[in-house]
Amino acid sequence: AKIIQNSLRSHLVTFPKTQKTALTVAKLYQLNALNHAVTKEYKTALKIFETSNQYLTFPTIENLIIHTENDLYRIIILLNQSKINDAKIAIQPILKRVQTSDLYFLYALSHEINARICFAENHYQEAVKNLDLALESILGKGFMPMEGRIYESYARNFSALKDSGKYQQYTKLYLDTKTKLDSNKREG
């Protein structure tokens, strides 16, 4: 964290002159914001995500990815602060942004986060629809941690819907995926 903060204080980082430098600065700010989010310094993290986005002025796919990630992290913070309505408003333009892209992971993540918002509002069927979209976009593409998170969310929603059959089905899929991931970690 200190290395990132020291890098951001340097004069070279403050005034990036090239697209590549601006992207690097944006990523550094993103990492700094994530560090603050992990320590639950949400207000600071939100400001730093905004600063990161200010460096993403070039119309490139890399900038689109970082900008979308920043916006999704901000929404997760809003959810952690129980600002459900703010999160609901903030996710809408992101869902539109990823709708027309080939960024499968961001599409899935956006819909998985929207499912969390729906769950927080007790809109379980709508949450399941978002999880369907998320899972469909990444299934079989090597995003196992995301698949596991989606299965876990399915289980939570089906539990709330009192559908014990589907709850058990998705709990098993979640546990199987978690076991595979844990096995891969041990082997690695």
C-alpha positions as CSV (number, residue, x, y, z in Angstrom):
1,A,0.0,0.0,0.0
2,K,2.8,2.4,0.9
3,I,4.6,1.7,-2.4
4,I,1.5,2.6,-4.4
5,Q,0.9,5.8,-2.4
6,N,4.5,6.8,-2.8
7,S,4.3,6.2,-6.6
8,L,1.2,8.3,-6.8
9,R,2.9,11.2,-5.0
10,S,5.7,11.4,-7.6
11,H,5.6,14.3,-10.1
12,L,5.7,11.9,-13.1
13,V,2.5,10.2,-12.1
14,T,0.7,13.4,-11.4
15,F,0.9,14.6,-15.0
16,P,0.8,11.6,-17.3
17,K,1.7,12.5,-20.9
18,T,0.9,9.4,-22.7
19,Q,-2.0,6.9,-23.0
20,K,0.1,4.1,-21.5
21,T,1.2,6.3,-18.6
22,A,-2.4,7.4,-17.9
23,L,-3.6,3.8,-17.8
24,T,-0.8,2.9,-15.4
25,V,-1.7,5.8,-13.1
26,A,-5.4,4.8,-13.3
27,K,-4.5,1.2,-12.3
28,L,-2.3,2.5,-9.4
29,Y,-5.2,4.6,-8.1
30,Q,-7.5,1.6,-8.5
31,L,-5.2,-0.6,-6.4
32,N,-4.9,2.2,-3.8
33,A,-8.7,2.5,-3.7
34,L,-9.0,-1.3,-3.3
35,N,-6.6,-1.2,-0.4
36,H,-8.8,1.4,1.3
37,A,-11.9,-0.6,0.5
38,V,-10.4,-3.7,2.1
39,T,-9.8,-1.8,5.3
40,K,-13.4,-0.4,5.1
41,E,-12.3,3.2,4.5
42,Y,-15.1,3.4,2.1
43,K,-15.3,7.2,1.7
44,T,-11.6,7.4,0.8
45,A,-11.9,4.4,-1.6
46,L,-14.9,6.0,-3.4
47,K,-12.9,9.2,-3.9
48,I,-9.9,7.4,-5.2
49,F,-11.9,5.3,-7.7
50,E,-13.2,8.6,-9.1
51,T,-9.7,9.9,-9.4
52,S,-8.7,6.7,-11.2
53,N,-11.5,7.2,-13.7
54,Q,-10.3,10.7,-14.4
55,Y,-7.2,9.2,-16.0
56,L,-9.2,7.0,-18.4
57,T,-9.9,9.6,-21.1
58,F,-8.6,7.6,-24.1
59,P,-11.2,5.5,-25.9
60,T,-9.5,2.1,-25.5
61,I,-10.7,-1.3,-24.4
62,E,-8.3,-1.2,-21.5
63,N,-9.7,2.0,-20.3
64,L,-13.3,0.7,-20.6
65,I,-12.3,-2.4,-18.5
66,I,-10.6,-0.4,-15.7
67,H,-13.5,2.2,-15.7
68,T,-16.1,-0.5,-15.5
69,E,-14.2,-2.3,-12.8
70,N,-13.9,0.9,-10.8
71,D,-17.7,1.5,-11.1
72,L,-18.5,-2.0,-10.1
73,Y,-16.2,-1.8,-7.0
74,R,-18.0,1.5,-6.1
75,I,-21.3,-0.3,-6.3
76,I,-20.0,-3.1,-4.0
77,I,-19.0,-0.5,-1.5
78,L,-22.5,1.0,-1.7
79,L,-23.9,-2.4,-1.0
80,N,-21.6,-2.8,1.9
81,Q,-22.9,0.5,3.2
82,S,-26.5,-0.7,2.7
83,K,-27.1,2.1,0.2
84,I,-29.2,-0.2,-1.9
85,N,-31.0,2.5,-3.9
86,D,-27.8,4.2,-4.8
87,A,-26.3,0.9,-5.9
88,K,-29.5,0.2,-8.0
89,I,-29.2,3.5,-9.8
90,A,-25.4,3.1,-10.3
91,I,-25.6,-0.4,-11.9
92,Q,-28.0,0.6,-14.7
93,P,-25.6,2.4,-17.0
94,I,-23.0,-0.3,-16.4
95,L,-25.5,-3.0,-17.4
96,K,-26.0,-1.1,-20.7
97,R,-22.3,-0.5,-21.1
98,V,-21.4,-4.2,-20.9
99,Q,-24.5,-5.4,-22.9
100,T,-22.8,-4.5,-26.2
101,S,-19.3,-5.7,-25.4
102,D,-17.4,-9.0,-25.6
103,L,-16.2,-8.6,-22.1
104,Y,-17.7,-11.8,-20.7
105,F,-16.3,-11.5,-17.2
106,L,-17.5,-7.9,-16.7
107,Y,-20.9,-8.8,-18.2
108,A,-21.1,-11.7,-15.7
109,L,-19.8,-9.6,-12.8
110,S,-22.3,-6.8,-13.5
111,H,-25.2,-9.2,-13.5
112,E,-24.0,-11.0,-10.4
113,I,-23.7,-7.7,-8.6
114,N,-27.2,-6.7,-9.9
115,A,-28.4,-10.0,-8.5
116,R,-27.0,-9.0,-5.1
117,I,-29.0,-5.7,-5.3
118,C,-32.2,-7.6,-6.2
119,F,-31.6,-10.0,-3.3
120,A,-31.2,-7.0,-0.9
121,E,-34.5,-5.7,-2.1
122,N,-36.1,-9.2,-1.7
123,H,-36.6,-9.5,-5.5
124,Y,-35.4,-13.1,-5.6
125,Q,-36.9,-14.1,-9.0
126,E,-35.2,-11.0,-10.6
127,A,-32.0,-12.0,-8.9
128,V,-32.2,-15.5,-10.4
129,K,-32.7,-14.0,-13.8
130,N,-29.5,-11.9,-13.4
131,L,-27.6,-14.9,-12.2
132,D,-28.9,-16.8,-15.3
133,L,-27.4,-14.1,-17.5
134,A,-24.2,-14.1,-15.6
135,L,-23.6,-17.8,-15.6
136,E,-24.6,-18.2,-19.3
137,S,-22.0,-15.7,-20.3
138,I,-19.0,-17.4,-18.5
139,L,-19.9,-21.1,-18.3
140,G,-17.1,-23.2,-19.7
141,K,-14.8,-20.2,-20.2
142,G,-12.5,-20.8,-17.3
143,F,-14.0,-18.3,-14.8
144,M,-14.4,-20.9,-12.0
145,P,-14.2,-18.5,-9.0
146,M,-17.1,-16.5,-10.6
147,E,-19.0,-19.6,-11.3
148,G,-18.7,-20.6,-7.7
149,R,-19.9,-17.2,-6.5
150,I,-22.9,-17.4,-8.9
151,Y,-23.8,-20.9,-7.6
152,E,-23.6,-19.6,-4.0
153,S,-25.9,-16.7,-4.9
154,Y,-28.3,-19.1,-6.6
155,A,-28.5,-21.2,-3.4
156,R,-29.1,-18.1,-1.3
157,N,-31.9,-17.0,-3.6
158,F,-33.6,-20.4,-3.8
159,S,-33.4,-20.7,0.0
160,A,-35.2,-17.3,0.3
161,L,-37.7,-18.6,-2.3
162,K,-38.1,-21.8,-0.2
163,D,-37.2,-24.0,-3.1
164,S,-35.3,-26.7,-1.3
165,G,-34.6,-28.8,-4.4
166,K,-32.9,-26.0,-6.3
167,Y,-31.3,-24.8,-3.0
168,Q,-29.6,-28.2,-2.6
169,Q,-28.7,-28.4,-6.3
170,Y,-26.9,-25.1,-6.3
171,T,-25.3,-25.6,-2.9
172,K,-23.8,-28.9,-4.3
173,L,-22.6,-27.0,-7.4
174,Y,-21.1,-24.3,-5.2
175,L,-19.4,-26.8,-2.9
176,D,-18.1,-28.9,-5.9
177,T,-16.7,-25.8,-7.5
178,K,-15.1,-24.6,-4.2
179,T,-13.5,-28.1,-3.8
180,K,-12.0,-27.9,-7.3
181,L,-10.7,-24.4,-6.7
182,D,-9.2,-25.5,-3.3
183,S,-7.6,-28.5,-5.0
184,N,-6.1,-26.3,-7.7
185,K,-4.6,-24.0,-5.0
186,R,-3.0,-27.0,-3.2
187,E,-1.6,-28.3,-6.5
188,G,-0.3,-24.9,-7.4
